[in-house]
Amino acid sequence: MRQAPNAQATDVLSAAYKPQPDGVGGISFVPQSSKTVDFATLADRFKDFGLRIDRTLLNDLNRIRNEIEHLYTATPVAVVREAIARAFPVVSDLFRYLQESPAAALGEAWTKMLEVREVHERELAACVGTFQYVEWTYSCLQDAPRECPECGSNLVAQTDPENRDRQSVEAVCRSCGEEISAEALVEHTLDKYFEADAYMAAKDGDTLPVQTCSECSVDAYVTTAEETGCVWCGSVLGKCARCHVDLDPSNVSFNTSSLCAYCDHVASKD
């Protein structure tokens, strides 16, 4: 509201509008109903008003809130704390936009948030440290945060901190206790890391950034401008020997890894 101090709250927060005559030959737009913007469009509305927040930091907290609103949540307490800790930067940014003190406005709640954030950051640093010797080879695995496939927590630690081989990683979630194999960890890490890219690719009909490797059958074949190949087994398909198109699991021939499916089909007719 501070970005538009003369506007009505309903004008700022309404999810839909309808045009109506303004009485002087033009039209005006008025809120269509009492329905306000939902979580999915909240970040866009913030952006429209020149305010930027990282909505991804609020995803887990929003999911838990929805579960509680409809009945209850089965999410472990540790994971709830983690969701609060992840949301901390967003709260901090909002108060910075307002040029107000969060401590003054939130009182003890702010102190509790600081405590939760501090504990989470300390635990997260310890978890990340257990992977420091792993030779990931590919930057997408090196840079991506590791997350528990079961509960979504990023408090995932390697059980043997001295291990260097990515295929020998054995991990455990310190939030829910889930034991995670190396293969499952790699697949889930890639799935989350390329989630937005995969959505856009599917929407636009483009090549998916992560596919099932035709050599090892692990969902770990990456096709991006930066890296191409299976980050699990190291297989790289290269180019079709006949038409020279870049090969990936979606277009390679089932019969030979040196040809695309179309060229292999044409060759079989010769």
Residue pairs with C-beta under 8 A, 6 or more apart in sequence:
1 7
1 9
1 12
2 98
3 49
3 50
3 51
4 11
4 12
4 49
10 31
10 34
11 31
12 45
12 49
13 36
13 37
13 45
14 31
14 32
14 33
14 35
14 36
14 37
15 32
15 33
15 35
15 36
15 37
15 38
15 41
16 31
16 32
16 33
16 35
17 29
17 30
17 31
17 32
18 29
18 30
18 32
19 27
19 28
19 29
20 27
20 28
20 29
20 30
21 27
21 28
22 28
37 45
39 55
39 58
39 62
42 55
43 53
43 55
46 52
46 53
51 97
52 93
53 90
53 93
53 94
54 89
54 90
57 86
57 87
57 89
57 90
58 86
58 87
58 90
60 79
60 82
60 83
60 86
60 152
61 83
61 84
61 86
61 87
64 73
64 75
64 80
64 83
67 73
67 74
67 75
73 80
75 83
75 151
76 151
76 175
76 176
78 153
78 155
78 174
78 175
78 176
79 151
79 152
79 153
79 175
79 176
81 116
81 119
81 120
82 120
82 153
82 154
82 155
82 175
84 113
84 116
85 116
85 117
85 119
85 120
85 121
86 120
88 113
88 116
88 117
91 102
91 113
92 102
95 101
95 102
95 105
102 110
103 110
103 111
106 113
120 155
123 155
123 174
124 154
124 155
126 157
127 146
127 154
127 155
127 156
127 157
127 174
129 161
130 157
130 158
130 159
130 161
131 146
131 158
131 161
131 169
132 161
133 161
133 162
133 163
133 164
134 158
134 163
134 164
134 165
134 166
134 169
135 164
135 165
135 166
136 142
136 166
136 231
137 166
137 231
137 234
138 222
138 227
138 229
138 231
139 226
139 227
140 190
140 193
140 194
140 222
140 224
140 226
140 227
140 231
141 166
141 186
141 189
141 190
141 231
143 193
144 189
144 190
144 192
144 193
145 154
145 189
145 192
145 193
146 154
146 156
146 171
146 185
146 189
147 153
147 154
147 156
147 188
147 189
147 192
148 154
148 155
148 156
148 173
148 175
148 176
148 178
148 180
149 178
149 180
149 184
149 185
149 188
150 173
150 176
150 178
151 173
151 175
151 176
151 178
153 173
153 174
153 175
153 176
155 173
155 174
155 175
156 171
156 172
156 173
156 174
156 180
156 185
157 171
157 172
157 174
158 169
158 170
158 171
159 170
159 171
159 172
160 170
163 169
163 170
166 182
166 186
166 232
167 182
167 183
167 232
168 182
169 182
169 185
170 179
170 180
170 181
170 182
171 179
171 180
171 181
171 182
171 185
172 178
172 179
172 180
173 180
180 188
183 218
183 232
186 218
186 220
186 231
186 232
187 218
187 219
187 220
190 210
190 219
190 220
190 222
190 231
191 198
191 210
191 219
194 209
194 210
194 222
194 224
197 209
197 224
198 208
198 209
198 210
200 206
201 207
201 208
201 209
202 208
207 223
207 248
207 250
208 223
208 250
209 222
209 223
209 224
210 219
210 220
210 221
210 222
210 223
211 219
211 221
211 223
211 248
211 249
211 250
212 218
212 219
212 221
212 249
213 219
213 220
213 221
213 230
213 232
213 233
213 235
213 249
214 221
214 235
214 237
214 249
214 252
214 257
215 230
215 233
215 235
215 257
216 230
216 232
216 233
216 235
218 230
218 232
218 233
220 230
220 231
220 232
220 233
221 229
221 230
221 231
221 235
221 248
221 249
222 228
222 229
222 230
222 231
223 248
228 236
228 246
228 248
229 235
229 236
229 237
230 236
237 246
237 247
237 248
237 249
237 252
237 257
238 246
238 247
238 258
239 245
239 246
239 247
240 247
240 258
240 259
240 260
240 263
241 258
241 259
241 263
242 259
242 260
242 263
242 266
242 267
243 260
243 262
243 263
245 251
245 260
247 257
247 260
251 260
251 261
251 262
252 259
252 260
252 261
253 259
253 260
253 261
253 263
253 264
253 265
254 261
254 264
255 264
256 264
259 267
